[in-house]
């Protein structure tokens, strides 16, 4: 860097001798240091990963019935509280297709697919049963699992067994009249969201139960005893040939699972 030069000149006077200019001062430029210059490469800014919108929320999945129920009639016929002052059997065996494919296997397979898809989005998933070979749990215990988990949504997955082969379509049940705040608007909103999503995904609403795919129920213990937003979806009639074929196939199960997953995510996102 160039420094400014200060020029000193003598003043001229009458007859005086001019004073010679003073010697220039020594250079004051700094001597370069042997130390390396600080790095001028900019640091890479840290990037934060935005979590999925529903990460951390809790969903309880309740696959209906269980594979060991039919071999343990004493246990599943034991009476337990079912809400509204009623007592009902602990559980039931569920239904099956005419070819013998059981409801409990269908519900467990679908619940596992739904749970994996939700967990991949950071949602905490709790199941009311962890295998398809056990007994129960009873309906009151299933409700307690959802309540204890403080679930943001509880979805019980079932399939129906109407003896009419022409009866078909899904329906979504919710507790009515509501026994607490969660059974009111939150459960009804969850029911509508599940209904709307399944219908949008091409599933037909029930031709024989409820109205437009919705069914208000006062007799289902798992719904009556819940203090969290809870619905029960009957995915179709296992005695109807078309729906039985769909429920018995891996492709059909995946289709149900994808629709239920989308419905749960839509409900959680809207909260």
Short mmCIF file of the C-alpha atoms (twelve columns), coordinates in Angstrom:
data_MODEL
# 
_entry.id   MODEL 
# 
loop_
_atom_site.group_PDB 
_atom_site.id 
_atom_site.type_symbol 
_atom_site.label_atom_id 
_atom_site.label_alt_id 
_atom_site.label_comp_id 
_atom_site.label_asym_id 
_atom_site.label_seq_id 
_atom_site.Cartn_x 
_atom_site.Cartn_y 
_atom_site.Cartn_z 
_atom_site.pdbx_PDB_model_num 
ATOM 1   C CA . UNK A 1   0.000   0.000   0.000  1 
ATOM 2   C CA . UNK A 2   1.395   3.440   -0.921 1 
ATOM 3   C CA . UNK A 3   1.618   5.969   1.873  1 
ATOM 4   C CA . UNK A 4   1.217   9.670   1.319  1 
ATOM 5   C CA . UNK A 5   4.497   11.667  1.148  1 
ATOM 6   C CA . UNK A 6   4.821   14.805  3.230  1 
ATOM 7   C CA . UNK A 7   6.885   17.379  1.253  1 
ATOM 8   C CA . UNK A 8   8.655   19.990  3.317  1 
ATOM 9   C CA . UNK A 9   9.820   23.166  1.472  1 
ATOM 10  C CA . UNK A 10  11.732  26.193  2.811  1 
ATOM 11  C CA . UNK A 11  10.205  29.557  2.850  1 
ATOM 12  C CA . UNK A 12  12.151  32.120  0.800  1 
ATOM 13  C CA . UNK A 13  13.175  35.343  2.484  1 
ATOM 14  C CA . UNK A 14  15.014  38.414  1.460  1 
ATOM 15  C CA . UNK A 15  18.673  37.425  0.922  1 
ATOM 16  C CA . UNK A 16  18.521  34.474  3.291  1 
ATOM 17  C CA . UNK A 17  20.125  31.181  2.555  1 
ATOM 18  C CA . UNK A 18  17.746  28.454  1.763  1 
ATOM 19  C CA . UNK A 19  17.633  25.650  4.300  1 
ATOM 20  C CA . UNK A 20  18.118  22.302  2.651  1 
ATOM 21  C CA . UNK A 21  15.157  19.968  2.923  1 
ATOM 22  C CA . UNK A 22  15.185  17.478  5.755  1 
ATOM 23  C CA . UNK A 23  16.010  13.906  4.920  1 
ATOM 24  C CA . UNK A 24  13.000  11.722  4.194  1 
ATOM 25  C CA . UNK A 25  11.998  9.528   7.158  1 
ATOM 26  C CA . UNK A 26  12.655  5.823   6.856  1 
ATOM 27  C CA . UNK A 27  9.845   3.689   5.430  1 
ATOM 28  C CA . UNK A 28  7.251   2.651   7.943  1 
ATOM 29  C CA . UNK A 29  5.756   -0.102  5.782  1 
ATOM 30  C CA . UNK A 30  5.305   -3.224  7.916  1 
ATOM 31  C CA . UNK A 31  7.618   -6.135  7.329  1 
ATOM 32  C CA . UNK A 32  5.633   -9.109  6.029  1 
ATOM 33  C CA . UNK A 33  5.069   -11.693 8.722  1 
ATOM 34  C CA . UNK A 34  6.105   -15.278 8.156  1 
ATOM 35  C CA . UNK A 35  2.742   -16.417 9.611  1 
ATOM 36  C CA . UNK A 36  0.205   -17.627 7.019  1 
ATOM 37  C CA . UNK A 37  -2.659  -15.313 6.200  1 
ATOM 38  C CA . UNK A 38  -6.025  -16.268 7.684  1 
ATOM 39  C CA . UNK A 39  -8.221  -18.364 5.447  1 
ATOM 40  C CA . UNK A 40  -10.712 -16.443 3.397  1 
ATOM 41  C CA . UNK A 41  -12.678 -19.555 2.261  1 
ATOM 42  C CA . UNK A 42  -16.256 -19.123 3.505  1 
ATOM 43  C CA . UNK A 43  -17.558 -21.840 5.811  1 
ATOM 44  C CA . UNK A 44  -20.381 -24.034 4.557  1 
ATOM 45  C CA . UNK A 45  -23.620 -22.987 6.244  1 
ATOM 46  C CA . UNK A 46  -25.285 -25.701 8.296  1 
ATOM 47  C CA . UNK A 47  -28.501 -27.091 6.855  1 
ATOM 48  C CA . UNK A 48  -31.425 -28.157 9.039  1 
ATOM 49  C CA . UNK A 49  -33.732 -30.963 7.998  1 
ATOM 50  C CA . UNK A 50  -37.410 -30.142 8.360  1 
ATOM 51  C CA . UNK A 51  -39.220 -33.058 10.030 1 
ATOM 52  C CA . UNK A 52  -42.359 -34.490 8.400  1 
ATOM 53  C CA . UNK A 53  -45.489 -32.526 9.353  1 
ATOM 54  C CA . UNK A 54  -46.910 -35.211 11.668 1 
ATOM 55  C CA . UNK A 55  -43.672 -36.409 13.226 1 
ATOM 56  C CA . UNK A 56  -44.076 -37.208 16.917 1 
ATOM 57  C CA . UNK A 57  -47.835 -37.665 16.810 1 
ATOM 58  C CA . UNK A 58  -49.260 -40.925 18.148 1 
ATOM 59  C CA . UNK A 59  -51.550 -43.308 16.287 1 
ATOM 60  C CA . UNK A 60  -52.992 -46.499 17.765 1 
ATOM 61  C CA . UNK A 61  -53.894 -49.233 15.277 1 
ATOM 62  C CA . UNK A 62  -56.349 -51.870 16.440 1 
ATOM 63  C CA . UNK A 63  -56.474 -54.917 14.123 1 
ATOM 64  C CA . UNK A 64  -59.725 -56.684 14.947 1 
ATOM 65  C CA . UNK A 65  -59.904 -60.080 16.716 1 
ATOM 66  C CA . UNK A 66  -56.898 -62.453 16.956 1 
ATOM 67  C CA . UNK A 67  -55.752 -65.796 15.594 1 
ATOM 68  C CA . UNK A 68  -56.042 -67.644 18.909 1 
ATOM 69  C CA . UNK A 69  -59.555 -66.511 19.810 1 
ATOM 70  C CA . UNK A 70  -61.396 -69.475 18.327 1 
ATOM 71  C CA . UNK A 71  -59.342 -71.953 20.387 1 
ATOM 72  C CA . UNK A 72  -60.040 -70.112 23.638 1 
ATOM 73  C CA . UNK A 73  -63.812 -69.671 23.938 1 
ATOM 74  C CA . UNK A 74  -63.765 -69.402 27.738 1 
ATOM 75  C CA . UNK A 75  -61.461 -66.398 27.614 1 
ATOM 76  C CA . UNK A 76  -63.106 -64.510 24.782 1 
ATOM 77  C CA . UNK A 77  -66.635 -65.135 26.105 1 
ATOM 78  C CA . UNK A 78  -65.749 -63.647 29.479 1 
ATOM 79  C CA . UNK A 79  -67.891 -60.550 30.086 1 
ATOM 80  C CA . UNK A 80  -66.154 -57.173 30.314 1 
ATOM 81  C CA . UNK A 81  -67.376 -53.565 30.504 1 
ATOM 82  C CA . UNK A 82  -68.472 -52.226 27.128 1 
ATOM 83  C CA . UNK A 83  -69.543 -48.719 28.076 1 
ATOM 84  C CA . UNK A 84  -72.970 -47.174 28.645 1 
ATOM 85  C CA . UNK A 85  -73.446 -49.586 31.563 1 
ATOM 86  C CA . UNK A 86  -73.305 -52.675 29.347 1 
ATOM 87  C CA . UNK A 87  -71.249 -55.861 29.687 1 
ATOM 88  C CA . UNK A 88  -70.230 -57.792 26.584 1 
ATOM 89  C CA . UNK A 89  -67.950 -60.723 25.649 1 
ATOM 90  C CA . UNK A 90  -64.255 -59.940 25.839 1 
ATOM 91  C CA . UNK A 91  -63.834 -60.478 22.089 1 
ATOM 92  C CA . UNK A 92  -65.075 -62.601 19.188 1 
ATOM 93  C CA . UNK A 93  -63.547 -64.848 16.561 1 
ATOM 94  C CA . UNK A 94  -64.431 -62.555 13.691 1 
ATOM 95  C CA . UNK A 95  -65.651 -63.653 10.290 1 
ATOM 96  C CA . UNK A 96  -64.014 -65.134 7.179  1 
ATOM 97  C CA . UNK A 97  -64.458 -65.451 3.442  1 
ATOM 98  C CA . UNK A 98  -66.387 -68.400 2.059  1 
ATOM 99  C CA . UNK A 99  -63.012 -69.887 1.158  1 
ATOM 100 C CA . UNK A 100 -61.908 -69.711 4.797  1 
ATOM 101 C CA . UNK A 101 -59.591 -66.690 4.810  1 
ATOM 102 C CA . UNK A 102 -60.072 -65.195 8.310  1 
ATOM 103 C CA . UNK A 103 -60.830 -61.627 9.207  1 
ATOM 104 C CA . UNK A 104 -58.147 -61.602 11.909 1 
ATOM 105 C CA . UNK A 105 -55.441 -62.323 9.310  1 
ATOM 106 C CA . UNK A 106 -56.718 -59.599 6.997  1 
ATOM 107 C CA . UNK A 107 -56.899 -56.952 9.722  1 
ATOM 108 C CA . UNK A 108 -53.443 -57.788 11.045 1 
ATOM 109 C CA . UNK A 109 -51.862 -57.641 7.564  1 
ATOM 110 C CA . UNK A 110 -53.457 -54.284 6.770  1 
ATOM 111 C CA . UNK A 111 -52.556 -52.812 10.179 1 
ATOM 112 C CA . UNK A 112 -48.915 -53.793 9.733  1 
ATOM 113 C CA . UNK A 113 -48.729 -52.033 6.367  1 
ATOM 114 C CA . UNK A 114 -50.435 -48.926 7.699  1 
ATOM 115 C CA . UNK A 115 -48.150 -48.856 10.729 1 
ATOM 116 C CA . UNK A 116 -44.973 -49.118 8.669  1 
ATOM 117 C CA . UNK A 117 -46.064 -46.323 6.344  1 
ATOM 118 C CA . UNK A 118 -46.895 -44.040 9.279  1 
ATOM 119 C CA . UNK A 119 -43.676 -44.860 11.140 1 
ATOM 120 C CA . UNK A 120 -41.693 -43.956 8.026  1 
ATOM 121 C CA . UNK A 121 -43.184 -40.448 8.364  1 
ATOM 122 C CA . UNK A 122 -41.985 -40.118 11.967 1 
ATOM 123 C CA . UNK A 123 -45.351 -40.953 13.524 1 
ATOM 124 C CA . UNK A 124 -45.307 -43.079 16.665 1 
ATOM 125 C CA . UNK A 125 -47.407 -46.206 16.082 1 
ATOM 126 C CA . UNK A 126 -48.857 -48.370 18.853 1 
ATOM 127 C CA . UNK A 127 -50.644 -51.664 18.121 1 
ATOM 128 C CA . UNK A 128 -53.279 -53.263 20.317 1 
ATOM 129 C CA . UNK A 129 -51.799 -56.664 19.446 1 
ATOM 130 C CA . UNK A 130 -48.339 -57.602 18.212 1 
ATOM 131 C CA . UNK A 131 -49.063 -60.932 16.489 1 
ATOM 132 C CA . UNK A 132 -51.858 -62.950 14.908 1 
ATOM 133 C CA . UNK A 133 -51.628 -66.044 17.100 1 
ATOM 134 C CA . UNK A 134 -52.656 -64.755 20.521 1 
ATOM 135 C CA . UNK A 135 -55.952 -64.283 22.366 1 
ATOM 136 C CA . UNK A 136 -57.726 -60.951 22.683 1 
ATOM 137 C CA . UNK A 137 -57.057 -58.428 24.033 1 
ATOM 138 C CA . UNK A 138 -60.547 -57.727 25.282 1 
ATOM 139 C CA . UNK A 139 -62.417 -54.722 23.928 1 
ATOM 140 C CA . UNK A 140 -62.013 -52.750 27.158 1 
ATOM 141 C CA . UNK A 141 -58.263 -53.372 27.140 1 
ATOM 142 C CA . UNK A 142 -58.005 -52.245 23.524 1 
ATOM 143 C CA . UNK A 143 -59.657 -48.960 24.482 1 
ATOM 144 C CA . UNK A 144 -57.270 -48.561 27.426 1 
ATOM 145 C CA . UNK A 145 -54.262 -48.929 25.113 1 
ATOM 146 C CA . UNK A 146 -55.392 -45.955 23.045 1 
ATOM 147 C CA . UNK A 147 -56.238 -43.903 26.119 1 
ATOM 148 C CA . UNK A 148 -52.923 -44.638 27.858 1 
ATOM 149 C CA . UNK A 149 -50.948 -43.759 24.722 1 
ATOM 150 C CA . UNK A 150 -52.779 -40.407 24.569 1 
ATOM 151 C CA . UNK A 151 -53.293 -41.178 20.910 1 
ATOM 152 C CA . UNK A 152 -53.988 -38.424 18.430 1 
ATOM 153 C CA . UNK A 153 -56.066 -40.970 16.520 1 
ATOM 154 C CA . UNK A 154 -57.207 -44.560 17.055 1 
ATOM 155 C CA . UNK A 155 -58.302 -46.644 14.064 1 
ATOM 156 C CA . UNK A 156 -59.788 -50.093 14.538 1 
ATOM 157 C CA . UNK A 157 -59.586 -52.196 11.368 1 
ATOM 158 C CA . UNK A 158 -62.230 -54.850 10.634 1 
ATOM 159 C CA . UNK A 159 -64.120 -56.626 7.864  1 
ATOM 160 C CA . UNK A 160 -67.787 -57.527 7.902  1 
ATOM 161 C CA . UNK A 161 -69.520 -60.873 7.354  1 
ATOM 162 C CA . UNK A 162 -72.995 -60.254 6.019  1 
ATOM 163 C CA . UNK A 163 -74.656 -63.465 4.883  1 
ATOM 164 C CA . UNK A 164 -76.011 -61.625 1.851  1 
ATOM 165 C CA . UNK A 165 -73.533 -62.183 -0.962 1 
ATOM 166 C CA . UNK A 166 -74.813 -59.087 -2.765 1 
ATOM 167 C CA . UNK A 167 -74.129 -56.804 0.220  1 
ATOM 168 C CA . UNK A 168 -70.910 -54.907 -0.279 1 
ATOM 169 C CA . UNK A 169 -68.987 -51.739 0.521  1 
ATOM 170 C CA . UNK A 170 -67.183 -50.241 3.521  1 
ATOM 171 C CA . UNK A 171 -68.514 -48.202 6.410  1 
ATOM 172 C CA . UNK A 172 -66.905 -46.238 9.250  1 
ATOM 173 C CA . UNK A 173 -68.387 -46.460 12.744 1 
ATOM 174 C CA . UNK A 174 -68.044 -43.932 15.559 1 
ATOM 175 C CA . UNK A 175 -69.519 -43.698 19.050 1 
ATOM 176 C CA . UNK A 176 -72.854 -41.899 19.181 1 
ATOM 177 C CA . UNK A 177 -74.234 -40.215 21.118 1 
ATOM 178 C CA . UNK A 178 -70.798 -39.138 22.365 1 
ATOM 179 C CA . UNK A 179 -69.830 -39.888 25.953 1 
ATOM 180 C CA . UNK A 180 -66.964 -37.388 26.118 1 
ATOM 181 C CA . UNK A 181 -65.443 -34.532 24.110 1 
ATOM 182 C CA . UNK A 182 -63.152 -36.787 22.056 1 
ATOM 183 C CA . UNK A 183 -66.118 -38.846 20.878 1 
ATOM 184 C CA . UNK A 184 -67.804 -35.703 19.601 1 
ATOM 185 C CA . UNK A 185 -66.314 -33.497 16.898 1 
ATOM 186 C CA . UNK A 186 -62.816 -35.111 16.814 1 
ATOM 187 C CA . UNK A 187 -64.108 -38.666 16.284 1 
ATOM 188 C CA . UNK A 188 -66.728 -37.532 13.820 1 
ATOM 189 C CA . UNK A 189 -64.116 -35.592 11.853 1 
ATOM 190 C CA . UNK A 190 -61.869 -38.668 11.824 1 
ATOM 191 C CA . UNK A 191 -64.793 -40.780 10.604 1 
ATOM 192 C CA . UNK A 192 -65.576 -38.358 7.789  1 
ATOM 193 C CA . UNK A 193 -61.913 -38.149 6.769  1 
ATOM 194 C CA . UNK A 194 -61.555 -41.933 6.602  1 
ATOM 195 C CA . UNK A 195 -64.850 -42.228 4.693  1 
ATOM 196 C CA . UNK A 196 -63.945 -39.490 2.220  1 
ATOM 197 C CA . UNK A 197 -60.457 -40.836 1.562  1 
ATOM 198 C CA . UNK A 198 -61.596 -44.414 0.994  1 
ATOM 199 C CA . UNK A 199 -64.314 -43.188 -1.329 1 
ATOM 200 C CA . UNK A 200 -61.871 -40.970 -3.244 1 
ATOM 201 C CA . UNK A 201 -59.543 -43.955 -3.624 1 
ATOM 202 C CA . UNK A 202 -62.287 -45.906 -5.373 1 
ATOM 203 C CA . UNK A 203 -63.871 -47.917 -2.564 1 
ATOM 204 C CA . UNK A 204 -67.656 -48.169 -2.526 1 
ATOM 205 C CA . UNK A 205 -69.636 -47.170 0.563  1 
ATOM 206 C CA . UNK A 206 -71.796 -49.833 2.174  1 
ATOM 207 C CA . UNK A 207 -75.049 -50.787 0.530  1 
ATOM 208 C CA . UNK A 208 -76.452 -52.364 3.696  1 
ATOM 209 C CA . UNK A 209 -75.133 -50.668 6.855  1 
ATOM 210 C CA . UNK A 210 -75.133 -47.007 7.878  1 
ATOM 211 C CA . UNK A 211 -75.660 -44.081 5.576  1 
ATOM 212 C CA . UNK A 212 -73.198 -42.875 2.923  1 
ATOM 213 C CA . UNK A 213 -70.411 -44.913 4.504  1 
ATOM 214 C CA . UNK A 214 -70.933 -43.667 8.072  1 
ATOM 215 C CA . UNK A 215 -72.475 -45.579 10.976 1 
ATOM 216 C CA . UNK A 216 -73.243 -44.025 14.368 1 
ATOM 217 C CA . UNK A 217 -73.029 -46.786 16.991 1 
ATOM 218 C CA . UNK A 218 -73.801 -46.964 20.711 1 
ATOM 219 C CA . UNK A 219 -73.009 -50.670 21.189 1 
ATOM 220 C CA . UNK A 220 -69.293 -51.022 20.408 1 
ATOM 221 C CA . UNK A 221 -67.180 -51.247 23.548 1 
ATOM 222 C CA . UNK A 222 -63.932 -50.166 21.943 1 
ATOM 223 C CA . UNK A 223 -65.580 -46.930 20.813 1 
ATOM 224 C CA . UNK A 224 -67.666 -46.312 23.947 1 
ATOM 225 C CA . UNK A 225 -64.701 -46.640 26.308 1 
ATOM 226 C CA . UNK A 226 -62.321 -44.456 24.319 1 
ATOM 227 C CA . UNK A 227 -61.294 -40.988 25.460 1 
ATOM 228 C CA . UNK A 228 -59.342 -40.351 22.233 1 
ATOM 229 C CA . UNK A 229 -60.578 -39.681 18.670 1 
ATOM 230 C CA . UNK A 230 -61.544 -43.209 17.590 1 
ATOM 231 C CA . UNK A 231 -63.249 -44.910 14.649 1 
ATOM 232 C CA . UNK A 232 -63.818 -48.463 13.473 1 
ATOM 233 C CA . UNK A 233 -63.625 -49.118 9.734  1 
ATOM 234 C CA . UNK A 234 -65.353 -52.180 8.290  1 
ATOM 235 C CA . UNK A 235 -63.437 -52.514 5.032  1 
ATOM 236 C CA . UNK A 236 -66.103 -54.542 3.229  1 
ATOM 237 C CA . UNK A 237 -68.112 -57.758 3.227  1 
ATOM 238 C CA . UNK A 238 -65.951 -60.894 3.286  1 
ATOM 239 C CA . UNK A 239 -68.921 -62.926 1.998  1 
ATOM 240 C CA . UNK A 240 -69.106 -60.868 -1.163 1 
ATOM 241 C CA . UNK A 241 -67.035 -62.614 -3.844 1 
ATOM 242 C CA . UNK A 242 -65.437 -59.466 -5.255 1 
ATOM 243 C CA . UNK A 243 -64.503 -57.972 -1.903 1 
ATOM 244 C CA . UNK A 244 -63.397 -61.350 -0.537 1 
ATOM 245 C CA . UNK A 245 -60.946 -61.735 -3.418 1 
ATOM 246 C CA . UNK A 246 -59.573 -58.263 -2.793 1 
ATOM 247 C CA . UNK A 247 -59.178 -58.762 0.959  1 
ATOM 248 C CA . UNK A 248 -57.495 -62.141 0.473  1 
ATOM 249 C CA . UNK A 249 -54.813 -60.820 -1.874 1 
ATOM 250 C CA . UNK A 250 -51.638 -58.956 -0.992 1 
ATOM 251 C CA . UNK A 251 -52.435 -56.398 -3.676 1 
ATOM 252 C CA . UNK A 252 -55.882 -55.746 -2.245 1 
ATOM 253 C CA . UNK A 253 -54.565 -55.474 1.305  1 
ATOM 254 C CA . UNK A 254 -51.999 -52.919 0.180  1 
ATOM 255 C CA . UNK A 255 -54.711 -50.900 -1.511 1 
ATOM 256 C CA . UNK A 256 -56.766 -50.791 1.700  1 
ATOM 257 C CA . UNK A 257 -53.648 -49.942 3.721  1 
ATOM 258 C CA . UNK A 258 -52.671 -47.074 1.455  1 
ATOM 259 C CA . UNK A 259 -56.120 -45.518 1.672  1 
ATOM 260 C CA . UNK A 260 -56.293 -45.831 5.469  1 
ATOM 261 C CA . UNK A 261 -52.774 -44.392 5.787  1 
ATOM 262 C CA . UNK A 262 -53.693 -41.399 3.638  1 
ATOM 263 C CA . UNK A 263 -56.805 -40.827 5.720  1 
ATOM 264 C CA . UNK A 264 -54.918 -40.869 9.019  1 
ATOM 265 C CA . UNK A 265 -52.260 -38.494 7.693  1 
ATOM 266 C CA . UNK A 266 -54.915 -36.115 6.365  1 
ATOM 267 C CA . UNK A 267 -56.676 -36.096 9.724  1 
ATOM 268 C CA . UNK A 268 -53.463 -35.477 11.680 1 
ATOM 269 C CA . UNK A 269 -52.357 -32.706 9.347  1 
ATOM 270 C CA . UNK A 270 -55.658 -30.895 9.807  1 
ATOM 271 C CA . UNK A 271 -55.331 -30.864 13.596 1 
# 
